[in-house]
């Protein structure tokens, strides 16, 4: 498949909110446990140039898609390990075995989880995805796509702790699909995601990409189950002790190897799973009932399973037509559909199996939920669409993070968590990275609760005789009677 913008890609980017737990001792890859709750943001990419030879695999609708993964994660709520230190130019990959009799196969989707932990700025990561027939080290490369922020978006994540599930697939109506024919004779395929450009790369094997300004891939928490199927392509450098090039986790030095499987997954569809006869259309719009394999041999286009020439009219173009002005669905050919201002969903589709105008819950940036609304309307107000038929009554929207000021400390927390620890929340999209965020016009309010009271006296007493700069209100260099009198003199609510 040519690596051109005419290759129609569907990229679904799922957002997740992460809460940092703790940071273990540093190593080549720095594992940081994180707790996540997923949400999703969709962006669809379609081919705008019609093909003279439409795809001959419409039979794929009758073939079950086969999900494959090394991780036991379901990409849902739970704990993950962020692999900080993953360098610019490095790749994470996975190899999946396929029964020989299922080839050729079409790759349906490729997914990976990236995350940030306590980032102090918005991060942008340029990434790519590659597919091999066989393994990354010995297989045959069959596809490669890079984010360009036009066809495929870069990975952009806000300050704080959050995560993104990148899910890449080819539009099923595009003639250029990702097919694997087992030419490697390995009975397997591999996918890999590469960090083409970090937000702040650091120096390979000398200074790790700073956790405060970069996104990194994740592994699961259940332990490494597939050391020979998880891959990493390590960068080279003068002080890189872990080796370079493609290596499995089995071959990677133990000092450098993650303790779990990459949080990646894929799915594929066998092309030849259906041998039942179906309507086979030829270029002159003639029709013969043939198996999909026979239809392909004779140069025809096999239609959906269960169709017959007795009821199917080749070339009619009839399919589901979604009409925005009325919200209705009718079954028209493409020309008629366009005349009435509708959107044609493809020949052979039906209104019974088509959701024209999906609506669901929409999570706003302030943590509230509206809906049901359409995906487009949700995006228009800066929200995250939670999926068709979802409801606010059963949806838990991520709460915004903001600076929480306490006595001598600042943490990026939700409003509820800030209240629970006795801090003063500064509002959403405020961050402790702003050194002045906790400055107060009421310095005697030492615990930041908005009131000068007995708690502030106790803070003075607790640091009596010390040089604690926070509690040395009169600047004498020591916490003493002068500071106690300053608290008593401003007793009451801060103005």
C-alpha positions as CSV (number, residue, x, y, z in Angstrom):
1,X,0.0,0.0,0.0
2,X,1.6,3.3,-1.0
3,X,2.4,5.6,2.0
4,X,0.5,8.5,0.7
5,X,-2.2,10.7,2.2
6,X,-4.6,8.8,-0.1
7,X,-4.4,5.9,2.4
8,X,-7.5,6.5,4.4
9,X,-6.9,6.0,8.0
10,X,-9.3,6.0,10.9
11,X,-7.5,7.1,14.1
12,X,-9.4,6.9,17.4
13,X,-7.7,8.6,20.3
14,X,-9.1,7.6,23.7
15,X,-8.2,9.9,26.5
16,X,-7.7,8.7,30.1
17,X,-7.1,10.5,33.4
18,X,-4.3,9.2,35.5
19,X,-3.5,9.7,39.2
20,X,0.1,9.2,40.2
21,X,0.7,6.7,43.0
22,X,4.4,6.8,43.8
23,X,7.8,6.8,41.9
24,X,10.1,3.9,42.5
25,X,13.9,4.0,42.3
26,X,15.3,5.2,38.9
27,X,16.6,2.7,36.3
28,X,17.1,2.7,32.5
29,X,13.3,2.8,32.2
30,X,11.7,4.5,35.2
31,X,8.5,2.6,36.2
32,X,5.8,4.9,37.7
33,X,2.6,3.2,38.9
34,X,-0.5,5.1,37.7
35,X,-4.2,4.6,38.3
36,X,-6.5,5.4,35.3
37,X,-10.1,5.9,34.3
38,X,-10.6,6.0,30.5
39,X,-12.5,8.4,28.3
40,X,-12.5,8.8,24.5
41,X,-12.0,11.3,21.8
42,X,-12.6,10.2,18.1
43,X,-11.1,11.6,14.9
44,X,-12.0,9.8,11.6
45,X,-9.8,9.9,8.5
46,X,-11.3,8.8,5.2
47,X,-10.1,8.6,1.6
48,X,-11.5,11.5,-0.4
49,X,-10.4,10.1,-3.8
50,X,-12.7,7.3,-5.0
51,X,-11.0,4.3,-6.5
52,X,-11.8,2.9,-9.9
53,X,-11.5,-0.6,-8.5
54,X,-13.5,-0.8,-5.2
55,X,-12.2,-3.3,-2.7
56,X,-13.2,-6.9,-3.3
57,X,-13.4,-7.8,0.4
58,X,-16.9,-6.8,1.2
59,X,-17.2,-10.4,2.4
60,X,-15.2,-9.3,5.4
61,X,-18.4,-8.3,7.2
62,X,-19.2,-12.0,7.6
63,X,-15.8,-12.9,8.9
64,X,-15.3,-12.4,12.7
65,X,-12.6,-10.1,13.8
66,X,-10.0,-11.8,15.9
67,X,-8.6,-9.7,18.9
68,X,-5.0,-10.4,19.9
69,X,-3.0,-9.0,22.8
70,X,0.0,-10.0,25.0
71,X,-1.2,-7.8,27.9
72,X,-4.1,-8.9,30.2
73,X,-5.2,-5.3,30.5
74,X,-8.7,-4.5,29.2
75,X,-7.6,-0.8,28.7
76,X,-10.2,0.1,31.3
77,X,-10.1,1.3,34.9
78,X,-7.1,0.0,36.8
79,X,-3.4,0.4,37.5
80,X,-0.7,0.6,34.9
81,X,3.0,1.2,34.8
82,X,4.3,4.3,33.0
83,X,7.7,3.6,31.5
84,X,9.4,6.9,31.9
85,X,12.9,7.2,30.3
86,X,11.7,5.7,27.0
87,X,13.8,7.7,24.6
88,X,13.1,9.6,21.4
89,X,13.6,7.3,18.4
90,X,12.8,4.2,20.4
91,X,10.0,1.8,19.4
92,X,7.8,-0.6,21.4
93,X,6.4,-3.6,19.6
94,X,4.5,-6.9,19.9
95,X,4.3,-10.0,17.8
96,X,1.1,-12.0,17.5
97,X,0.8,-15.6,16.3
98,X,-1.9,-16.5,13.7
99,X,-2.9,-20.0,12.6
100,X,-1.5,-20.7,9.1
101,X,-4.9,-21.5,7.6
102,X,-6.2,-18.1,8.5
103,X,-3.9,-16.2,6.1
104,X,-4.3,-13.9,4.3
105,X,-5.5,-11.5,7.0
106,X,-6.5,-7.8,7.1
107,X,-5.3,-5.7,10.1
108,X,-8.3,-4.0,11.6
109,X,-6.9,-2.0,14.5
110,X,-3.7,-1.3,16.4
111,X,-3.7,0.3,19.9
112,X,-1.2,1.4,22.5
113,X,-1.4,3.4,25.8
114,X,0.8,6.4,26.4
115,X,0.6,8.5,29.7
116,X,2.1,11.4,31.6
117,X,2.7,11.8,35.3
118,X,2.7,15.2,36.9
119,X,3.6,17.0,33.7
120,X,4.1,20.7,34.3
121,X,3.3,21.7,30.7
122,X,1.3,20.6,27.6
123,X,3.3,17.9,25.8
124,X,3.3,17.0,22.1
125,X,4.6,13.7,20.9
126,X,5.1,12.8,17.2
127,X,4.6,9.1,16.7
128,X,4.5,6.4,14.0
129,X,3.1,2.9,13.6
130,X,4.7,0.1,11.6
131,X,3.3,-3.4,10.6
132,X,5.4,-6.5,9.6
133,X,4.6,-9.8,8.1
134,X,6.6,-11.8,10.7
135,X,8.8,-10.2,13.4
136,X,10.3,-6.7,13.5
137,X,13.8,-8.1,13.3
138,X,13.3,-10.7,10.5
139,X,9.9,-10.0,9.0
140,X,8.7,-8.1,6.0
141,X,7.5,-4.5,6.5
142,X,4.1,-4.0,5.0
143,X,2.9,-0.6,6.3
144,X,4.2,2.5,8.0
145,X,2.3,5.6,9.0
146,X,3.6,8.8,10.8
147,X,1.6,11.4,12.6
148,X,1.6,14.7,10.7
149,X,-1.2,16.5,12.6
150,X,-3.3,16.5,9.4
151,X,-4.1,12.9,8.4
152,X,-2.9,11.5,11.7
153,X,-2.8,13.9,14.8
154,X,0.2,14.2,17.0
155,X,-0.2,13.0,20.6
156,X,-1.0,16.2,22.6
157,X,-1.6,15.9,26.3
158,X,-2.4,18.6,28.9
159,X,-0.4,19.4,32.0
160,X,-0.9,17.1,35.0
161,X,-1.3,13.3,34.9
162,X,-3.3,11.9,32.0
163,X,-3.1,9.2,29.3
164,X,-4.0,8.6,25.7
165,X,-5.0,5.3,24.0
166,X,-4.0,5.7,20.3
167,X,-6.1,3.4,18.2
168,X,-5.3,3.3,14.5
169,X,-7.2,1.6,11.7
170,X,-7.8,1.8,8.0
171,X,-11.3,2.9,6.8
172,X,-13.0,-0.3,5.8
173,X,-14.3,1.4,2.6
174,X,-10.8,2.3,1.4
175,X,-9.3,0.0,-1.3
176,X,-5.9,0.3,0.3
177,X,-6.0,-2.1,3.3
178,X,-3.2,-3.6,5.4
179,X,-3.1,-7.2,4.2
180,X,-0.6,-9.9,5.5
181,X,-0.1,-12.9,3.2
182,X,2.4,-14.8,5.4
183,X,5.1,-14.4,2.8
184,X,7.6,-14.6,5.7
185,X,6.2,-18.1,6.5
186,X,6.5,-17.2,10.2
187,X,2.7,-17.5,10.9
188,X,2.7,-14.2,12.8
189,X,2.5,-10.5,12.4
190,X,4.0,-7.6,14.4
191,X,3.1,-4.0,15.1
192,X,5.2,-1.3,16.7
193,X,4.7,2.3,17.8
194,X,7.7,4.7,17.6
195,X,8.4,8.0,19.5
196,X,9.5,10.0,16.5
197,X,9.8,13.3,18.4
198,X,9.5,13.8,22.2
199,X,8.2,17.1,23.6
200,X,11.6,17.4,25.4
201,X,13.9,14.6,24.4
202,X,17.0,14.9,26.6
203,X,20.2,13.1,25.6
204,X,20.1,9.3,24.9
205,X,21.4,7.3,27.8
206,X,22.9,10.4,29.5
207,X,19.9,12.4,30.6
208,X,16.4,10.8,30.5
209,X,13.6,12.7,28.8
210,X,12.2,14.6,31.8
211,X,9.0,13.1,33.2
212,X,7.6,16.6,33.8
213,X,7.4,17.4,30.0
214,X,6.9,14.1,28.1
215,X,4.5,11.3,27.5
216,X,5.7,7.6,27.7
217,X,4.3,4.2,26.9
218,X,2.8,1.9,29.6
219,X,3.1,-1.8,30.6
220,X,0.7,-3.8,32.7
221,X,1.1,-4.7,36.4
222,X,0.6,-8.5,36.3
223,X,4.2,-9.4,35.4
224,X,6.0,-10.2,32.2
225,X,4.1,-13.1,30.5
226,X,5.5,-13.0,27.0
227,X,9.3,-12.1,27.0
228,X,9.8,-13.4,23.5
229,X,6.9,-11.6,21.9
230,X,7.4,-8.1,23.5
231,X,9.9,-6.0,21.6
232,X,11.9,-2.8,22.0
233,X,14.1,-1.0,19.5
234,X,16.7,0.8,21.6
235,X,18.6,3.9,20.5
236,X,22.4,4.0,20.2
237,X,24.7,6.3,22.2
238,X,28.1,6.4,23.9
239,X,26.6,5.5,27.3
240,X,23.8,3.2,26.2
241,X,24.5,0.0,28.1
242,X,21.3,-1.8,27.1
243,X,22.2,-2.5,23.5
244,X,20.8,-1.1,20.3
245,X,18.4,-2.2,17.6
246,X,15.4,-4.6,17.8
247,X,15.5,-7.0,20.8
248,X,12.8,-9.0,22.6
249,X,12.4,-8.6,26.3
250,X,14.1,-12.0,26.6
251,X,17.2,-10.6,24.9
252,X,17.1,-7.2,26.5
253,X,19.4,-6.9,29.6
254,X,17.4,-7.5,32.8
255,X,18.5,-4.1,34.2
256,X,16.7,-2.5,31.3
257,X,13.6,-4.7,30.8
258,X,10.1,-3.7,32.0
259,X,8.4,-6.0,34.5
260,X,5.2,-6.3,32.4
261,X,3.9,-6.7,28.9
262,X,3.4,-3.6,26.7
263,X,-0.2,-2.3,26.9
264,X,-0.8,-2.9,23.2
265,X,-3.4,-4.8,21.3
266,X,-4.6,-5.4,17.8
267,X,-7.3,-7.3,15.8
268,X,-7.4,-8.8,12.4
269,X,-9.9,-10.4,10.1
270,X,-9.2,-13.6,8.0
271,X,-10.1,-12.8,4.4
272,X,-11.2,-16.4,3.4
273,X,-13.3,-17.4,6.3
274,X,-16.6,-17.6,4.3
275,X,-17.0,-20.1,1.6
276,X,-20.8,-19.8,1.1
277,X,-22.0,-18.5,-2.3
278,X,-23.0,-14.8,-2.4
279,X,-23.8,-12.3,-5.2
280,X,-20.7,-11.7,-7.3
281,X,-20.8,-8.5,-9.4
282,X,-18.6,-7.9,-12.5
283,X,-17.6,-4.7,-14.3
284,X,-20.6,-5.0,-16.7
285,X,-22.9,-5.2,-13.7
286,X,-23.7,-8.8,-14.4
287,X,-24.2,-11.1,-11.4
288,X,-23.3,-14.7,-10.6
289,X,-23.7,-16.5,-7.3
290,X,-20.1,-17.6,-6.3
291,X,-18.1,-18.2,-3.2
292,X,-15.9,-15.2,-2.3
293,X,-12.8,-17.1,-3.4
294,X,-14.3,-18.0,-6.7
295,X,-15.5,-14.4,-7.2
296,X,-12.0,-13.1,-6.7
297,X,-10.5,-15.6,-9.1
298,X,-12.9,-14.5,-11.9
299,X,-12.3,-10.8,-11.2
300,X,-15.6,-10.0,-9.6
301,X,-16.6,-8.2,-6.4
302,X,-18.2,-10.4,-3.8
303,X,-21.1,-8.8,-1.9
304,X,-22.2,-9.3,1.7
305,X,-22.8,-12.8,2.9
306,X,-26.4,-14.0,2.3
307,X,-27.0,-11.9,-0.8
308,X,-28.1,-13.6,-4.0
309,X,-28.4,-12.5,-7.6
310,X,-32.1,-13.1,-7.4
311,X,-32.5,-10.1,-5.1
312,X,-29.3,-8.1,-5.5
313,X,-28.9,-5.6,-8.3
314,X,-25.3,-5.0,-9.2
315,X,-24.4,-1.4,-9.8
316,X,-27.5,-0.1,-8.2
317,X,-25.5,1.5,-5.4
318,X,-28.5,1.2,-2.9
319,X,-27.5,1.6,0.7
320,X,-28.4,3.5,3.9
321,X,-28.8,7.3,3.3
322,X,-28.7,9.5,6.4
323,X,-30.6,12.7,6.0
324,X,-29.5,15.4,8.5
325,X,-32.4,17.8,7.9
326,X,-34.9,15.2,9.1
327,X,-32.7,12.9,11.2
328,X,-34.1,10.0,9.1
329,X,-32.5,7.0,7.3
330,X,-33.7,5.9,3.8
331,X,-32.2,3.4,1.4
332,X,-31.2,5.2,-1.8
333,X,-28.4,5.0,-4.3
334,X,-25.6,7.5,-3.8
335,X,-26.8,10.0,-6.5
336,X,-30.4,10.1,-5.1
337,X,-29.0,10.4,-1.5
338,X,-26.8,13.4,-2.5
339,X,-29.8,15.1,-4.2
340,X,-31.8,15.1,-1.0
341,X,-28.7,16.3,1.0
342,X,-28.0,13.0,2.7
343,X,-24.8,11.1,3.5
344,X,-24.5,7.7,1.7
345,X,-23.1,5.0,4.0
346,X,-22.1,2.6,1.2
347,X,-23.7,0.2,-1.3
348,X,-25.3,-2.8,0.5
349,X,-25.7,-1.1,3.9
350,X,-29.1,-1.0,5.4
351,X,-30.9,1.4,7.8
352,X,-31.6,-1.5,10.1
353,X,-27.9,-1.9,10.8
354,X,-26.9,1.8,10.6
355,X,-26.8,4.4,13.3
356,X,-26.9,7.6,11.4
357,X,-26.8,10.2,14.1
358,X,-25.3,8.7,17.3
359,X,-25.8,10.6,20.5
360,X,-24.5,10.0,24.0
361,X,-23.0,11.5,27.1
362,X,-20.4,14.4,26.7
363,X,-17.9,15.1,29.5
364,X,-16.9,18.8,29.7
365,X,-13.6,20.2,30.8
366,X,-15.1,21.3,34.1
367,X,-16.1,17.7,35.0
368,X,-19.8,18.1,34.3
369,X,-21.8,15.9,31.9
370,X,-24.3,17.0,29.2
371,X,-26.3,14.9,26.8
372,X,-27.4,13.1,25.0
373,X,-25.6,15.1,22.3
374,X,-24.0,14.2,19.0
375,X,-20.2,13.6,18.7
376,X,-19.8,16.7,16.6
377,X,-21.8,18.9,19.1
378,X,-19.7,17.5,22.0
379,X,-16.4,18.3,20.2
380,X,-17.8,21.8,19.3
381,X,-18.0,22.7,23.1
382,X,-14.6,21.1,23.8
383,X,-16.0,18.0,25.4
384,X,-15.1,14.3,25.2
385,X,-17.8,12.1,23.6
386,X,-18.3,9.0,25.7
387,X,-19.9,6.9,22.9
388,X,-23.3,6.2,21.3
389,X,-26.2,5.5,23.7
390,X,-24.1,6.4,26.8
391,X,-25.9,8.4,29.5
392,X,-24.9,11.0,32.0
393,X,-26.6,8.9,34.7
394,X,-24.1,6.1,34.3
395,X,-21.1,8.1,33.2
396,X,-18.4,9.3,35.6
397,X,-16.7,12.3,34.0
398,X,-13.1,13.0,35.0
399,X,-12.8,15.9,37.4
400,X,-10.5,18.9,36.6
401,X,-7.2,19.2,38.3
402,X,-6.0,22.5,39.8
403,X,-3.4,23.8,42.2
404,X,-4.2,23.1,45.9
405,X,-2.4,25.4,48.4
406,X,-1.7,24.3,51.9
407,X,0.7,25.4,54.6
408,X,4.1,25.3,52.9
409,X,2.9,23.0,50.1
410,X,1.2,22.9,46.8
411,X,-0.3,19.9,45.0
412,X,-2.2,19.5,41.7
413,X,-5.5,17.9,42.9
414,X,-9.2,17.8,42.2
415,X,-11.4,20.2,44.2
416,X,-12.8,17.4,46.3
417,X,-9.3,16.0,47.1
418,X,-8.1,19.4,47.9
419,X,-10.9,20.0,50.4
420,X,-10.3,16.5,51.9
421,X,-6.7,17.5,52.8
422,X,-7.6,20.9,54.1
423,X,-6.1,22.9,51.2
424,X,-7.4,25.9,49.2
425,X,-8.2,25.0,45.6
426,X,-7.2,27.7,43.1
427,X,-9.5,26.5,40.3
428,X,-9.2,24.3,37.2
429,X,-6.3,24.7,34.8
430,X,-4.1,26.3,37.6
431,X,-0.9,24.4,38.4
432,X,1.7,24.4,41.1
433,X,4.4,24.9,38.4
434,X,3.3,28.6,38.7
435,X,5.5,29.5,41.6
436,X,3.2,32.4,42.6
437,X,0.0,30.4,42.5
438,X,-0.1,30.1,46.3
439,X,1.0,33.6,47.1
440,X,-1.5,35.2,49.5
441,X,-2.5,38.7,50.5
442,X,-3.1,37.2,53.9
443,X,0.3,35.7,55.0
444,X,-0.9,35.1,58.5
445,X,-3.3,32.4,57.1
446,X,-0.6,29.8,57.3
447,X,-2.8,26.8,56.4
448,X,-4.4,28.5,53.4
449,X,-8.0,28.0,54.6
450,X,-9.0,31.6,54.2
451,X,-9.3,32.3,57.9
452,X,-6.7,33.3,60.5
453,X,-7.5,31.2,63.5
454,X,-6.2,28.7,66.1
455,X,-4.8,26.4,63.4
456,X,-2.4,29.2,62.4
457,X,-1.4,29.8,66.1
458,X,-0.6,26.1,66.3
459,X,1.6,26.4,63.2
460,X,3.6,29.1,64.9
461,X,3.9,27.1,68.1
462,X,5.0,24.0,66.1
463,X,7.9,25.9,64.5
464,X,8.8,28.1,67.5
465,X,12.4,29.0,67.6
466,X,13.1,27.8,64.1
467,X,14.0,29.7,61.0
468,X,11.0,28.5,59.0
469,X,10.6,31.1,56.3
470,X,6.9,30.4,55.9
471,X,6.1,31.1,59.5
472,X,8.6,33.9,60.1
473,X,6.0,36.6,59.4
474,X,8.0,39.6,60.6
475,X,11.2,38.6,58.8
476,X,13.3,38.6,62.0
477,X,15.0,35.3,61.0
478,X,13.3,33.3,63.8
479,X,9.8,32.2,64.6
480,X,9.0,33.9,67.9
481,X,6.6,36.2,69.8
482,X,6.5,38.8,67.0
483,X,5.1,36.2,64.6
484,X,2.5,35.0,67.2
485,X,1.4,38.6,67.7
486,X,1.1,39.1,63.9
487,X,-1.4,36.1,63.8
488,X,-3.4,37.4,66.7
489,X,-3.5,40.9,65.2
490,X,-5.2,39.7,62.0
491,X,-7.6,37.3,63.6
492,X,-10.6,36.3,61.5
493,X,-11.5,35.9,57.8
494,X,-8.9,37.0,55.3
495,X,-10.2,40.0,53.3
